[in-house]
């Protein structure tokens, strides 16, 4: 019932209506409402506190059993398309656009941190996904692990299989802000990236194993 195909179908239905969101929280609420509509027999929770921290979206059955956990990342590049979308008919800015989960490098770090967090929750009865929505082409184009402080956290579709200890390549102070993340299983990102038809956005849908 909850698999990559089903979640992708829900996302694509959303993106037929809108693909621009004003914040990660905006994206979270829209996705939760769409999931609740499709899976009306289940209960949907936002920011549900579990053993390893709060989870963006949690789905439980009527008995309270945990069925699906989802973490979201939304990283926005302020392009001309975004600027035009964010103007009313008089050309005035409607909302102060935010970048969602923070800076370019930190967003990718947070993605793998969420993968590691959900790994401690998923089981044979509970499936987990991390979704990264962005219009910043550098995210899906850059898989070069030879350069950059976040080199081991890159999520480009040409990135080699990801597994093991991901270490932030910077000063001791920054390493305290970005502690090492352990990825237990292997992930191939090429098949996980999806284009959003008719837009500059793409999303990375990763099932946590």
Secondary structure by P-SEA (a helix, b strand, c coil): cccaaaaaaaaaaaaaaccccccaaaaaaaaaaaaaaaaccbbbbcccccccccccbbbbcccccccbbbbbbbbbcccaaaaaaacccccccccccccccccaaaaaaaaaaaaaaaaacccccbbbbbbbbbccccccccccccccccccccccccccccccbbbbcccaaaaaacccccccccccccccccccccccbbbbbbbcc
